[in-house]
Amino acid sequence: MSEITPDLVRHLAGLSRILVTDAEVEQFTEQLSLIVDSVAKVNEALAGLDVPATSHPIPMANVFREDIVEPSLTQAEALSGAPDSGEGRFRVAAILDEE
């Protein structure tokens, strides 16, 4: 049996800044107790098994490719279609009150 009490539910509601009625406290106490008890049962069932903890059921690995330099646009070519540029950079309208 879990140790979820009405006082604990009220405390958690206070930390969460959630106003709860006495009826809600009783309801949440029952619901949270059921959840905690269910998780405990699952943990008990798995305690005897030699099952490693996993974050994903299928082994995952990052796929990387070689970083190969290939021909691309020059700086001037990249800036040629820009509506405004200067000092080798794109110019855009300011979005902050900064200059």
C-alpha positions in Angstrom: 0.0 0.0 0.0 1.3 3.4 -0.9 1.8 6.2 1.5 -0.2 8.8 -0.4 -2.1 10.8 2.2 -4.6 13.7 1.9 -2.0 15.9 3.6 0.6 14.9 1.0 -1.8 15.7 -1.8 -2.6 19.1 -0.3 1.2 19.8 0.0 1.8 18.8 -3.6 -1.2 21.0 -4.7 0.3 23.9 -2.8 3.7 23.4 -4.4 2.0 23.3 -7.8 -0.1 26.4 -6.9 -3.3 24.4 -7.6 -6.4 25.1 -5.6 -8.1 21.8 -4.7 -11.3 21.1 -2.9 -11.6 18.5 -0.1 -13.5 16.2 -2.6 -10.7 16.6 -5.1 -8.1 15.8 -2.4 -9.9 12.6 -1.6 -10.2 11.7 -5.3 -6.5 12.5 -6.0 -5.4 10.5 -3.0 -7.2 7.4 -4.2 -5.9 7.9 -7.8 -2.3 8.6 -6.9 -2.3 5.6 -4.5 -3.5 3.4 -7.2 -0.8 4.6 -9.6 2.0 4.3 -7.0 0.8 0.8 -6.1 0.7 -0.3 -9.8 4.2 1.0 -10.4 5.4 -0.9 -7.3 3.8 -4.1 -8.6 5.6 -3.7 -11.9 8.9 -3.0 -10.1 8.4 -6.2 -7.9 7.8 -8.3 -11.0 10.9 -7.0 -12.7 13.1 -7.2 -9.6 13.9 -10.9 -10.0 14.5 -10.6 -13.7 17.9 -9.8 -15.2 16.6 -7.1 -17.5 18.9 -4.1 -18.1 17.3 -0.7 -18.0 16.8 0.8 -21.4 15.6 4.2 -22.7 14.6 2.7 -26.1 13.6 -0.9 -27.0 15.7 -0.9 -30.2 19.5 -0.2 -30.0 20.1 3.2 -31.5 23.3 4.7 -33.0 24.0 8.0 -34.6 24.8 7.8 -38.3 27.6 10.0 -39.4 29.0 10.7 -42.9 32.4 11.9 -43.8 32.7 15.7 -43.9 33.9 16.1 -47.5 34.5 19.5 -49.0 32.7 19.8 -52.3 32.4 22.7 -54.8 29.9 25.3 -53.6 29.0 29.0 -54.1 31.6 31.6 -53.5 30.7 34.4 -51.0 30.0 36.8 -53.8 27.7 34.2 -55.6 25.8 33.6 -52.4 25.3 37.3 -51.8 24.4 38.0 -55.4 20.7 37.3 -54.9 20.4 39.1 -51.6 18.2 42.2 -51.5 20.8 43.9 -49.3 24.4 43.0 -48.3 27.5 44.6 -47.1 30.9 43.7 -45.7 30.5 40.1 -47.1 27.3 39.5 -45.1 23.5 39.5 -45.7 21.8 42.6 -44.3 18.4 42.3 -42.7 16.1 44.6 -40.9 16.7 45.0 -37.2 14.3 43.1 -35.0 15.5 44.6 -31.8 16.0 48.2 -30.7 19.7 47.8 -31.3 22.0 49.3 -33.9 
